[in-house]
Amino acid sequence: MEETAQRAEGEKGPEERKGPHIPHQATLFLEGRLLGENFTSPRLPRGCRVSLAGHALRDPEDHQGEGVFTLWPRTDEEGRLSEVLVALKLKRPMEGPELQVHGLLLHADRRKLVVLIQPKVGEAFRLVLPRARGFTAFLEPKKAYRLEGGLRGGWLVVERAYPLGKWDLHRKGKRPAPEAIEGDRNPYLAEGRGPKAQEARPEPQPEPEPKPEPRPEPEAKPKPKEARPRRDTVRVWRAPEEPAEPQGLGQPPPLPKGQVMGLVGEGPFYLVLRPQALDLWWPRVEALLPQFPKRYEVRLYPDGSRAVVAWDLEALKVWYKRVLRG
């Protein structure tokens, strides 16, 4: 009787409450300008529809001017960026990768990923996301992932992935940072959990049985070498909540006097571009970023400067020479 009365009052049953345990989202951080209700960015592809949403729609006066904005992207069936919803302007430097997607993987092949986004509020939608060059690791459909990447010439390109549940536990401080799925390696398939992990592995070829030797005890088989855990390569740059000395907050490492682009730093290492160098050099840098062989980050600063940050100096030097050669 009590259960019937609760249902009559509108309480949802277990079937009605079923949904994603971790709310899904798709976020693109992009520099631009908001004047009135008109948002523009030089990096948006031609024909991309733009509208306001979230905080920017409720209080547009608080988000006017130039800066780095939080956008909610949409793609067409081929994977091109077709629409963005401008949510807000960041008041602090951007953290983490340019593109962050949390969703359920519907389809994966060597060229693209199709992801279902089920936000906490609003209707579910799909994103078609091309893979970055060299990112060919096997991903299991019907599993939730965190995908990271960036905007590359009008396409939202995925460069690495994490199991969403493991990443969320790390965000809450309950687990260490999970290992990234990148390149051609998915470390979570090696755990051997589920039929998909078995399908992804090549079947071992049967070896001929050795002839028995006249010994009282067989030789002990050598123990297999344990796989050495990979060092966590994730680096997240966070500005302090309450800086003791506001001078220099969110500024790139200084370049030599009179220089507008160059390599600096003692680890991590920076390729810094001052605002005067962006028009000439940033298109080349952005076009060659997918060819960078190591882990890197792109950082945007309030003064308009940009930097490519890496932890492998030699790899950064070799790649920088390609940028200079064009």
Secondary structure as UniProt FT lines:
FT   HELIX           2..8
FT   TURN            9..10
FT   HELIX           14..17
FT   STRAND          25..35
FT   TURN            36..37
FT   STRAND          38..40
FT   TURN            42..43
FT   TURN            46..47
FT   STRAND          49..52
FT   HELIX           54..58
FT   HELIX           60..63
FT   STRAND          65..75
FT   TURN            77..78
FT   STRAND          80..89
FT   STRAND          99..108
FT   STRAND          112..117
FT   STRAND          125..131
FT   TURN            133..134
FT   TURN            141..142
FT   STRAND          144..152
FT   TURN            153..154
FT   STRAND          155..163
FT   HELIX           164..171
FT   TURN            172..173
FT   STRAND          181..182
FT   TURN            183..184
FT   TURN            187..188
FT   HELIX           189..191
FT   HELIX           195..200
FT   TURN            247..250
FT   TURN            257..258
FT   STRAND          261..264
FT   STRAND          269..273
FT   HELIX           275..288
FT   HELIX           289..291
FT   STRAND          296..300
FT   TURN            302..303
FT   STRAND          306..310
FT   HELIX           313..325
//
